[in-house]
Amino acid sequence: MPRGGLSVAAIYEGPRVTVTLAGALTAATRRDVEPLCLHVVGRPELEELLFDLRRLTTIDEAGIACIVDARDRCALRGARLTLDPSDAVRPTLERAGLSS
C-alpha cells in the first residue's frame, strides 16, 4: 500500500468505471483519490461510477466528503454513483446518508 495506507485502482468498462479503494480513506489520503475521481467524472461516456469499498477499513469526514463530491459531480452529468462498502465502513456511510 502507498503512503497513508490507501490503495487506489480503476477499471474502465465502457460507460462504467469501478474505483477500488483499500485501506483508509481519510484527510491524509483523500488527495490520492480526488484527481482520479475528477478524471473519471469528466469522461463523456460515463454512466456509472462504482466505488468498490469492500477492502476499505476506515473512513473519516474527509473521506465522506470525497465520496459526496464524486456523487454530486456524477449527478450533474446524469451519471449514477454506486457504493459497495465493507462492513467496517457501512455504518459510517449510512449515517452520512450514503447507501446504495
Buried (B, 14 or more C-beta within 10 A) or exposed (E): EEEBBBBBEBEEEEEBBBBBBBBBBBEBBBEBBEEBBEEBBEBEEBBBBBBBBBEBBBBBEBBBBBBBBBBEBBEEBEBBBBBBBBEBBBEBBEEBEBEE
